[in-house]
Amino acid sequence: MTAMTSTSPQTPRSPQGPQTPTADSLHTPVIGWFEQHARDLPWRRPEAGAWGVMVSEFMLQQTPVSRVLPVYEQWLARWPRPADLAAEAPGEAVRAWGRLGYPRRALRLHGAAQAITERHGGDVPSEHAQLLALPGIGEYTAAAVASFAYGQRHAVLDTNVRRVFARAANGIQYPPNATTAAERKLARALLPETDERAAKWAAATMELGALVCTARNESCERCPISAQCAWRLAGKPAHEGPPRKGQTYAGTDRQVRGRLLAVLRDALTPVPQAALDAVWDEPVQRARALDGLVADGLVEPLADGRYRLPLT
């Protein structure tokens, strides 16, 4: 389908479906909806600052808001600035991460804090290129921090935004599993011209995907652009395949890793092998999970056979 742009005077047509909405026709209703219905989240408040925004972006990757909120509050209370986190051992970041899952994010956030302290005087940089150069920061996180913390004009493409664009613009139920060049091109074409409006558009489309244009049981009757949505106007054709389901957790190496880390998080001194052996009966899988944690830098083996969270 022809991508829409905010500068084109023509409204492109799908060869087989209804008219695709123009970018300009989407901005006002989506941003207006956001101003009325946006959730009051701590990282959206002015006092959060760029560091609060960055912490939230790391924590929210593959993790729902309800689980992030208490950990986020505790994290910022303990480490209100990047330098505060950088001064602690990386294992303390893993400990404070708790049960958010994917604990390598804690190490990456700690590494980013160290780089911010060393390279930028302890202040999260505002330039997109400088953000992207930080360890653990990818294209999405750099764009999100630049947009949400500094009000800049960047295409912010998370899963929720990609789903909104897939339906509203391309008339398909779900976006591809991995972000494509065509999606990035469309996202850039849909950006409002001014920085302030573009930043608000990024937040608004993300919220729309999280609350209304959800993966399942979408609420088209509450959607501010349902009258223009290409997918709804086409009769909501089913995608070639269902949305990707969450991975099974019970019995997996992820579960074993989580149990091993839980023992180490709760311990203030190095843990003997026997304490780790007690959390999982199957020795081969347990050893594989422990080896993986060591390889990922999440666990540090000691010469006496004990283990601890990393100090360096």
N, C-alpha and C positions, 0 to 999 in steps of 0.2 A: 504494500500500500504506500502511496505517496506520503512522505513525511510532511507534517504541517510546520509552518513557520509563522512567526509573529509579524513578518514583514510582507508576506505575500498577500495581494489583494484578492486572490482567488481562493475559493473553497474547494479543495481537491475532492474528487469522488473516487470511491472504491469501484472497481469495474463491476462488482456484483452486489454491492450493498448501498446503504444510505450515505449521505454526505458525512465527511469527516469534519468535526468542529475545528475552527481556527484556534490558534493559541490565544488570541485576544479574547475570544468568547469564553474561554475557560478561566482566565485569571480572576476576574471580578467575583464570580460566584464561589469559586473554591476558596479564595482568600477571605471573602465575606463570611463564608461558613466557618472557617477556622477561627476568625475573630470572635465568633459567638460560641463555638463548641470546643475549642482547644482545652485539653486537660491542664490543670494547674500542676505542673511537674517542676521539681526544684531546679533542674538544670535549665529550665526556660526562664527562670527569674533573673533579673539583672545582677543580683548579688552573686550568682553562680560563677560568673566570669568565665574566661576561656578555659581555665583548668577544670572547672566543674563540668563544662561542656565536654571536654576531652575525656574525663573519667566516665561520664555517662555513655559516651559513644563506645568505649571499650567494653563496658559492662553490658550494654544492650545488644551486643552481637549475639544472636541466637538465644537470647534470654528475655523472657517477658518482663514488662515494667514492674509487675507486682513483686517479683523476686528481687529485682534490682534495688528498689527503693530503700529497704532497710540497710543493705550493704553500702549503698551510695552515701547515705547519711553518716554512717559510722566512718567510712573512708575519709570523707571530707572533714569530719570533726578531728580525726587523727592527723591527717595530712592535708591541711588547707592550701598548701602551695607545693609545686613540684619539688622544690628543694627539700621540703620536709620528708617526702617519700624517698628521694634520692639518698638522703643521709642514713636511711635504714638498710638492713640487709635485704636482698631480694626475697629471702625466705619469709620475711615478715609480710611482704605483699601477698605471697601465696597463702599464708596463714589467714590474713584478713579477707582474702577472697572468699573464704568459706565454701559454701556449696553452690556457688553460681555456675559451676561447670566450666569446662575448657580453661583450666587454670593457667595455661601458657599465656593467656591474655594478661594475667597479673604480672608475669615476668616482662612481657613486652611493655606494659604501662610503666613498670619500674625503669626499664631501659630508656623509655622516652623521657621520663622525669630526669634521669641522669643527664641525658643529652641536652635537655632544655636548660638545666642548671649550668652545665659546662659551656654551652655554645651561646645561650641567649640570656644570660644573667638571671635565670630563674623565671622568666616570663614566657608563656606560650607564644611562639611567633605568630604574627598575623599573615605573613606571606604564604601563599599556597605552596610554593616551591620549597620553602623552609620547613613547612609542616610535613611535606612529602618526604623530605630528607631525614626525618626523625626515625629511629628504629621502631619497628612495629606499626608504623603508620602507612596505610595503603591509600589508594586514590579516593575511596569512599570516605574514610575518616578525615583525610586532609580537606576534602571539599566540605564535609559536614561541619568541622570546626571553623573553617574560614567563613562559612555561611552563617551558622547559628551563633558563633561567638563574636564575629567581626562584621556581620551584615554584608558580606561580599556576594558577588554574582558568580555562582558555580552550579553546575548540574550535580545534584545530590541523588544518587540512585541506590536506594536500598530495596529490599524485597517488596515492601509495601508500595513504594513509588513506582517501581517497575510494573506491578500488577495494575495500578491505576492507569498508567500509560498504555499498557497492553490492551486493556478493555476500552478505555475512552477513545484512544487514537487509532489503534490497529484492529479493534473488533475481535480480539481473541481472549479467551478466558484466562489463560495463564501465560506469563512470560517464559522464555527459555530457562533452563536450569542455570546457565551461566550468562552473565551480562555480555551482550554482543555489541559490535561496533554500530550496528543500526540503532540499537537502543540509546547509546550515548549520543548519536547524531540527533535523534528525535528529542532527547532530553535537552540538548543545547538549543534546538530550534524552539522549544516551548518556553524557554526562559524569558521572563519579562525583561525589558530593556534596562531598568534602573537597578542598582545594587539592592536597595532597601526592599523593593517589591519582589525581586528575585529571591532574596533570602526568605521572605515571608512565604513565597510560593513553594519553596523547598520544604519548609516546615508544614505547610498546609497540605500538600499532596501526601506527605508521609503520614500525617494524622488521618487523612481521609482513608488511606489504605488500611490503617490500623483499626479504625473504628467503624467504617461503613463499607468500603469496598474490600471486604475481607476475603481470604482464600476460600472459605466455605460460608454459606448462609449470608451472602452479601445483602445489604439493606438498601436496595435501589430506591425505595420510597423515601429514604432520608438523604439521598445523594443530591447535592446541589447541581450536578451536571448530568443527571439521568436523562434529561430530554435531549442531550447532545451525544450521549455515550454510544459509540459505534457498535459495541458488543450488545448492549440492550436493544438498540434499534434493529439489529440484525436477528433478534429473537434469541439471544444468548446461546449461540451454538456451542456445543461441548467441545472442549479442547481434545486434541489427539490422545492425551493421556491425563490421568488425574494429577493433582498437585503432588509434589514429592512429599511423602510421608516422613515423619520423624523416625530416626533410627531406633531399633529395639535397644533397650538398655539392659534389662535383666539378663545376667549371665555373660555379658560381654566384657572385653578387656577394659572398657571404659568404667564399668561398675567396679571391677577389681581395683583399677587405679584410684577411683574415688575412695574406696574403703582404705586403701593403703595411705593415701594422703590424709584422710581424716585422722588416722592414728598419729601421724607426724604433726599435724596441725595442733592437736590437743596436747602434745608433749612439749615440755619446756626444756628437756634435755634429750640427747641422742637416744634413739630407740633401738633395742636389740632385735636381731633377726627373728627371734621367737615371737615377739609381739606382732610382727608383721605376718608371720606364718599363720597366726591364729585367726586372721580375718578372712581367709579363703582356703578351702580344703584342697583344691586341685593344684598341686605344686608346679606343674609346667606352666599353666596359665598365670599363676601368681608370680612366678619368676619372670615370665615374659612382660607382665605389666610393670613389675618393679624395674626391670632393665629399661623399659620404655620411659619411665619417669626419670631415671638417671640420665638417659640419653637426651631428654628434653630439658635438662637442667633444673627440674623441679625437685629433685632429691639428690642429696650429696652422700655418697658412701664414705665411711671412715675406715682407717686402717685396722681398727679392732673389730670390724664386722658390724658395727652399728650404723644407723642412718639418721640423717637430719635434713631439715629444710636448708636450702643453700644460704651461705653467708656472704658469698661474693658472686 
